[in-house]
Amino acid sequence: MRAARIYRYGPPAELVIDDVERDPLGPNDLRVEIHAAAVNPIDCKIRSGGQRAIVRLDFPARLGMDMSGVITEIGSTVDGYALGDEVFSSTSHRRMGTYADEIVVRAEEVAKKPKSLSHQQAAALSMVALTAWDALVGFCELRAGQRVLIQAGAGGVGSIAIQLAKHLGAEVLTTCSTRNIELVQSLGADVAIDYTKERYDDVAIGCDAVLESLGGAHLRRALRTVRRGGRVASITPGIPTYTKRYGPLLGLAVFGLGFCATMLDAWLFRGRKLGLVTRKPNGQNLARLAQLAEDGVLRPVIDTIYPLDQIALAHEHIETGHARGKVVLAIR
């Protein structure tokens, strides 16, 4: 089968398409013929080596953690699925490889694809929807009537988080550039803050929750927008910056100390809760999100679709930082 791999850390050009052996199927696994995969910023950080203190690769390494496809083989202990079922997943970083013709994935990380979505839309939904869910529902415990600030509302996570927050009954404020104001408003944002013209911490005051996706100095700025008792869910801590400056192990240590200091300061002196939220591969939550998609609550925004053999171009596109929604790979 075809699979995109890297033989060392580096730029997008390190990605090559190889013919590789099929993976063995375990008793708790599903083999899925992939129809579409999505490219995420975290994939680029892993490829470049920025996350190697946390995600260490054995080369040559396959990349990709989002996919949608069709079940072709079922492990002996797996129930609830049949051959030919359409499923989607955001897999664990320990078993990456969705930039490929097929993947073997743990059944507990899979859910049935929403019938109302194409494979490309479903692949674009999985990781960002799980991230938004874990941040807004899991950590922030967002409720109806509350006020939430979602950074980068036109991005992959932000575009889904806006829709999810509106479904939960919150007032939604979001940041975006001038060209994306209409987009975020169409997704349900009540207040679109044009970061090219104003500072969001001057506009978004007294929020109950923040989904913080910029990292660095933005952590403290985000904390200033939250009322006492409010919560800030950070999903992009900026570890690659520390890795580049200090190396993988020391960089992770420096980041950890700095984040913990900010977290303690927020709790002890500001009365606010700051947390680092990472997406959990969870088939049950994915099934809940699939139902929201079926109900018309969630719709992924797709920027560009590339064929698998243009995976390097897809990574370059992501690294511009200007993609609206998701970048997707058409495998079939």
N, C-alpha and C positions, 0 to 999 in steps of 0.2 A: 504494500500500500504506500501511498505518498504521505509524507509528513515534513513539515518545516522544522529544521533543527539549527542549532548553533553549535560550533565546535570550540568556541571561546567567548568570553564576554567582549562586547564591543558595540559598534554602531549598527544600524539596520542592515547594512550590507553583509553582516555576518550570518544573516538568515539564508539558508539554502533549502531547496526542496530535494529530499532524498527518497529512494525506495527503501523501506524498512520492513522488518518482520512484524507480523501481527502479534499482539500481546496475548498471553494465555488468559483464559477466563477462570476466575475464582468462583467459589460457591455463592458468594454474596454479590456478584458482579452482574452487570449487563454489558453486552457488546452493542454499540450503537453506530450505525452508518450515519456519518455526519453530513448534513445538507448545508448547514451554515454555521459559522463561528463568528465571534466578535473579538475585536482587539481593544484592550483596555490600557490605560496609562501604566498600571502595575506591570503589565507584560513588558513594556519598554524599560521599566526600572530593573526588572529581573534580567532582561537581555543585556543591559549595559553593565550589570554587576553592582548597581547601586543598592540592591537588597541582599547581597550575598552573605551578610552577617546573619540573616534570618532564613533566606531561601538559598541553600547551597546546591549547585547543580553538578551532576555527573555527566561529563561530556562524552559524546555529543548528546545534547539535551533537546527534547521537544518542548515547545511552548504553547500557551493558550489554555484558558480556563472556562470559556463560555461556548456552549454549542447547542444546536437543536438538530434532531435527526430521527432515525427509525431503528427500533430494536431488531437485531438480527440473531441474537443468541442470549439465552437466559441461564444464569447460574442455578445450581441445583437447589439452593435454599431460598430462592427469591420467589415471593408471592405477589400477586396483584398486577402483574404485567403479562402481556402476550406478544408473541412474535408479530412484528408489523406495527406495534404501538408507536405513535409519535410522541417523543419525549424531549425535554430540554433540561439543561443542568448548568450550574456553575461549580466546577470540580475543585477539589482540594489542590493546593499548590504542591502537595506531595505526589500527585498523579496528574500532572499537566499533560497536554498534548492534543488540544482540540484543533490546532492548525493541521488537520490531517483528514484522510478519507474515513477513518473510523477511530473509536476509542473504547477502551474497557474502563467502565466507571462503576463505583460503588452504588448499589441500588438506592441506598438511603440519601444519596445526593441528587436524585433524579425526581422529576415530576412530569406528569403528562402535559404535553404542549397544549396551550389554549387553542381551541379549534378556530377561534376568530383571528388568530395571528398566523402569518406565514412563518416558515422556518427562520428566515432572516430577521423578522421582528422578534421572534421568541429568543433567538440567540442574543439579540441586542438587549433583551430585558433582564436576563437572569442575574448577572453579577450586580448591576446597578440597582435593581429592585431589592435584592437581598441586603445590599449595603444601606439603602434608604430605610428599609424596614428595621434593621438592627439599630440604626442611629435614632430614628424618630419614634418608633414604637418601643424598641427594646431599652435603649439608654435614656432617651429624653421623656418617655412615657407621655407623648403629646396627646392632648385631649381637646375636645371641642371648646371653642371660645378662647383658646390660648393664641399667643402671638409668636410666630417662628420666623427666624431669618435663615434663608437657605442661600449659601454662597454659590456663585457660578451656576446660576439657574439654567443656562443654555447648554451646560455640559451633560454628560451621560447620567451621572448620579443626580445632579440638580434638576434635570428635566423630569425625572421620575419622582423625586422627592417633592416637588411642587404639587404634582397630581395626588400623591399619597397624603400630603398634609391637608390639602383641600378636602379630600375624602374624609379625613378625620375631623373636619370641622374647624380647622385653625385659620387664623388670619395669616396670610403668607406674604412675606417681604423677601425679595431676592435681588442679588447683584447680577449685572450683565453689562455688556457694551451697548452702545447706541443701536447698532444694527440688530440686536437681539431683543429689543424691548417688546416688539409685537409678538415674537415667539413666546416669551415667558408669560405674557399676559394671556395668550391663547391657551396656555397650559393651566391657567388658574391663578397666577400671581396677582395679589391685590395691589402691591406696591413694587414697581420695578425701579431699582436704584442704579442709575447709570454711573459706573465707577470711573468713567472718563471725565465726569463733570462734578461729582460730589463724593465725599467720604461716607461710606455706609454707616460708620459708627457715629456720624452726626445726624443720621436720619433714623436708623433703627434703634430706638431707645426703649428700654423697658420690655424687651422680649422675654418670653418664658423659656425659649429654647433657640439654639443655633446649630445648624449643621455646617461645621467649619471644614472647608476643603482646600484651603490655600496654604496653611502651615506657616512656620516661621513667626515673624512679627504679628501676623494676623491672629494668632492665638490670643494675645493680650487685647488686641482691638476687639475681637469677638466677645471677650469677657466683659468689656465695657458696655456692650449693648444689652447685656442680660441683667434682669432684676435680681435682687437677693432671693435665693432659693431656686433660681433658674439653672439650666443645664446647657453645656456646650459639648457637642459630640464632634471630636476631631477625627476625620477619616483620612487625611493626607498629612502625616507628621513631618515629612521632608527628610527622611533618613538618608536618601542618596546624597544630599548636600553634605551631611556629616561624614558619610563614607568617603566622598571625594576629598574632603579636607583632612580627615584624620586616619583613613583606612577603615576597613570593615568592622573590626572588633572595637577599637578605640572610638570610632565614630558612633557605634551603637551605644557604647557606654556614656559618651558625652551627651548624645541625644536623650538617653533615658534619664540621666541626672537632671538635665534642663527641663524636660517635660514634667518630671516628678516635682521639681521645685515650683513650676508654674501651677501645677495641680494643687499643691499644698497651699500656695499663696491664695489661689482662688477660693479654696475651702475655708481656710483659717481667717483670712482678713477681708474677703469679699462676700462670703456666704453663698458662693456659687459652686456648682459641681462641674468639673472638667473631666472628660474621659476619652481615651483612645479607643475608637470603635473599628473593628475589622470585620469584614464580611465572613459569615460562617456558612459553609456549604451545607444546606439544610433542606432536604426534600419536602418536609412538612410545611415550612415557611414558603417554599417555592410554590407549593400547591395552593396555599392561601393567595399568593400573589397572582397565580394563574387564574383563579376565580375572579379576582378584581379585574384582570384583563378581559375575561369573558363578559363581565358586567359592564364593560366600557369605561371603567374607572382609570385604568392605566393603559397608555399607548406609548411605545418607545419612539423616540425621534432618531431617525437614521440620517447621517450626514452623507456618507459615501459607501458604496459597495465595491469591493475589489475581488478579483479572482485570486485563488490561492497562490498562483505563481507571481503575484505582485505583492506578496506579504511585506517585503521591505518598504515598498511605497506606502503601504498602510501604516507601518510604524513611523515613517517619516511624517505622515499626515498627523498622526496623534501627537507627535513631539512638537508640532507647531503651536499647540495649545489653543487652537482656534476652531476645533471641530465642534459643530452644533449637534449635540446628541452623540450617537455612536457611529463608529467605523466598523463595517461588517465584511466578512469574507464569504463569498459564494463558493461553496465546495462542490455542490451539484446543482 
